[in-house]
Amino acid sequence: MTSETHAGVGDSVANHVESYLPDERNDTALLLARTRAEEFGCAPLGALAGAALCFLATSLRARAVVEIGTGTGVSGLYLLRGMAPEGVLTSIDIEPEYHRVARKTFVEAGFPPGRTRLIMGRALDVLPRLTSGGYDLLFVDAARTEYPGYYELGVDLLRPGGVLAFHGVLPPRADPSRRDPGALAARELARALREDDRLVPCLLPVGGGLLVAAVRA
């Protein structure tokens, strides 16, 4: 099982929570995706945040999910495993090599090509072309400086009861006052979601922080 940086969570609590999750050491598809992420130098989603994503997709009975930041397919596996059997994951990334590797990851895990739609391009350009109100869940794990822009576009994409989920919104425990552009954008996003009457937000202390918000019916 891959360990995570738990912002705001004591190590003993984090270790106890991780020990509760299914052991991923025999999950060949997930381990291969993580190994590929290391080879490409990208940070894959950890086990706790992944479990939370799978839970959300299952609870929503998600049939249509948008992911921003395909990577090597780690987060996509968690989403697909929680989605309805006929569900389709739309994943957006600017790196064609990530799509090539992620496609291989999904096939190795047993998901047919029809379960995924991989779109290459800037998410801020792609999102406006997707169907308004047609999605159950939007998951974002990308450049935090663009998170506020994804928020406004994302709300429009979701059906009533749909959920926004942004990963990596908390600063490291070592420097909670960090003021780099990414950290400032994450704070702006958190404030916007909290003040938006259309949403019911919650900040989950898993991984680097998972900020979720449900669209009111």
C-alpha positions in Angstrom: 0.0 0.0 0.0 1.4 3.4 -0.9 1.7 5.8 1.9 0.5 9.4 1.6 1.2 12.8 3.2 -1.7 13.4 5.5 -2.1 17.1 6.1 -3.6 17.7 9.5 -3.8 14.0 10.4 -1.5 12.4 13.0 0.7 9.6 11.8 -0.8 7.0 14.2 -4.3 7.9 13.0 -3.2 7.9 9.3 -1.5 4.5 9.7 -4.6 3.0 11.4 -6.9 4.2 8.6 -4.5 2.9 5.9 -4.4 -0.5 7.6 -8.1 -0.7 7.4 -8.1 -0.5 3.6 -7.7 -3.6 1.3 -4.1 -4.6 0.8 -3.0 -3.4 -2.6 0.1 -5.4 -2.8 -1.6 -8.1 -4.9 -3.3 -5.5 -7.1 -1.2 -6.0 -10.3 -2.9 -3.4 -12.4 -2.6 -0.7 -9.7 1.0 -1.6 -8.9 2.0 -1.3 -12.5 0.2 2.0 -12.8 2.1 3.3 -9.8 5.4 2.0 -11.1 4.8 3.8 -14.4 3.9 7.0 -12.5 7.3 6.9 -10.8 9.0 6.3 -14.2 7.3 9.4 -15.6 8.0 11.5 -12.5 4.4 12.1 -11.7 2.9 11.7 -8.2 0.1 9.1 -8.3 -3.0 9.3 -6.1 -2.5 7.5 -2.7 -4.6 4.7 -1.3 -6.7 6.8 1.0 -7.7 9.4 -1.5 -8.3 6.6 -4.0 -10.6 4.8 -1.6 -12.5 8.0 -1.1 -12.9 8.4 -4.9 -14.1 4.9 -5.3 -16.6 5.4 -2.5 -17.9 8.6 -4.1 -18.3 7.0 -7.5 -20.1 4.0 -5.9 -22.4 6.2 -3.8 -23.4 8.3 -6.8 -23.9 5.2 -8.9 -21.9 7.2 -11.4 -22.4 6.5 -15.0 -20.6 9.6 -16.4 -17.4 10.9 -14.7 -14.9 13.6 -15.8 -11.3 13.4 -14.6 -8.8 16.2 -15.1 -5.2 14.9 -15.0 -5.1 11.4 -16.4 -1.5 10.5 -15.4 -0.8 6.9 -15.8 -4.3 5.8 -14.8 -4.1 5.3 -11.0 -7.0 7.6 -10.1 -8.9 6.4 -13.2 -8.7 2.8 -11.9 -10.2 3.9 -8.5 -13.0 5.8 -10.4 -13.8 3.0 -12.8 -14.0 0.4 -10.0 -16.6 2.5 -8.2 -18.7 3.4 -11.3 -21.7 1.6 -12.6 -20.8 -1.3 -15.0 -21.9 0.7 -18.0 -20.3 4.0 -16.8 -17.9 5.9 -19.0 -14.8 7.8 -17.6 -13.8 10.9 -19.6 -10.2 11.8 -18.8 -8.4 14.9 -19.9 -4.7 15.5 -20.0 -2.3 17.6 -22.1 0.3 14.9 -22.3 -0.3 12.3 -25.1 2.2 9.9 -23.5 0.1 9.8 -20.3 -2.9 8.8 -22.4 -1.0 6.0 -24.1 0.1 4.6 -20.8 -3.2 5.1 -19.1 -5.0 3.3 -21.9 -2.7 0.3 -21.4 -3.4 0.5 -17.6 -7.2 0.3 -18.1 -7.0 -2.6 -20.6 -4.7 -4.6 -18.3 -7.2 -4.0 -15.4 -10.0 -5.6 -17.6 -11.9 -2.5 -18.7 -12.9 -2.5 -22.3 -12.0 0.6 -24.5 -15.6 1.7 -24.5 -15.5 2.4 -20.7 -13.0 5.3 -21.2 -12.8 8.4 -23.4 -9.4 10.0 -23.3 -9.2 13.6 -24.5 -5.9 15.4 -25.1 -5.9 19.1 -24.5 -6.2 21.9 -21.9 -9.1 21.1 -19.6 -10.1 24.8 -19.5 -10.7 24.5 -23.3 -12.2 21.0 -23.2 -14.7 21.4 -20.4 -17.0 23.9 -22.1 -17.5 21.4 -25.0 -18.9 18.7 -22.7 -22.6 18.3 -22.0 -24.0 20.7 -19.4 -25.6 18.8 -16.5 -24.6 15.5 -17.9 -22.1 14.2 -15.3 -22.2 12.7 -11.9 -18.7 13.4 -10.7 -15.8 15.7 -11.6 -12.4 14.8 -10.2 -9.4 17.2 -10.5 -5.8 16.3 -9.8 -3.8 18.8 -11.9 -2.1 22.2 -11.7 -3.7 23.9 -8.7 -3.3 27.4 -10.2 -6.2 26.4 -12.6 -8.5 25.0 -9.9 -10.7 28.1 -9.6 -11.4 27.9 -13.3 -12.3 24.2 -13.1 -14.7 25.0 -10.3 -17.0 27.3 -12.3 -17.0 25.1 -15.4 -17.4 22.0 -13.3 -20.6 23.1 -11.5 -22.2 23.6 -14.9 -21.3 20.0 -16.0 -22.8 18.3 -12.9 -26.4 17.1 -12.4 -28.2 17.9 -9.2 -26.5 15.8 -6.5 -23.3 15.5 -8.5 -20.0 16.0 -6.8 -16.9 18.1 -7.4 -13.6 16.7 -6.0 -10.3 18.5 -6.0 -7.2 16.7 -4.8 -4.1 18.3 -3.2 -5.7 21.4 -1.7 -3.9 21.4 1.7 -0.4 22.7 2.2 2.2 20.4 3.6 2.2 20.2 7.4 5.8 21.5 7.4 4.7 24.8 6.0 0.9 25.6 6.4 1.5 29.3 5.7 2.9 28.6 2.2 1.9 31.4 -0.2 3.0 30.1 -3.6 0.6 30.5 -6.5 -0.8 27.0 -6.2 -1.4 27.3 -2.5 -3.1 30.6 -3.0 -5.3 29.2 -5.8 -6.3 26.3 -3.5 -7.3 28.7 -0.8 -9.3 30.8 -3.3 -11.1 27.6 -4.4 -11.9 26.5 -0.9 -13.4 29.9 -0.1 -15.4 30.0 -3.3 -16.9 26.5 -2.7 -17.8 27.4 0.9 -19.6 30.6 -0.1 -21.4 29.1 -3.1 -25.1 28.6 -2.2 -25.4 26.0 -4.9 -23.0 23.6 -3.2 -22.6 21.6 0.0 -18.8 21.5 0.6 -16.6 19.3 2.8 -12.8 19.1 3.2 -11.5 15.6 3.7 -8.0 15.2 5.3 -6.8 12.4 3.0 -3.7 12.5 0.9 -2.9 16.1 0.3 -6.5 17.1 1.1 -9.6 16.2 -0.9 -12.1 19.1 -1.2 -15.5 17.9 -2.3 -18.8 19.7 -2.9 -22.2 18.3 -3.8 -24.5 20.3 -6.1 -27.8 21.0 -4.3 -30.9 19.5 -5.8 
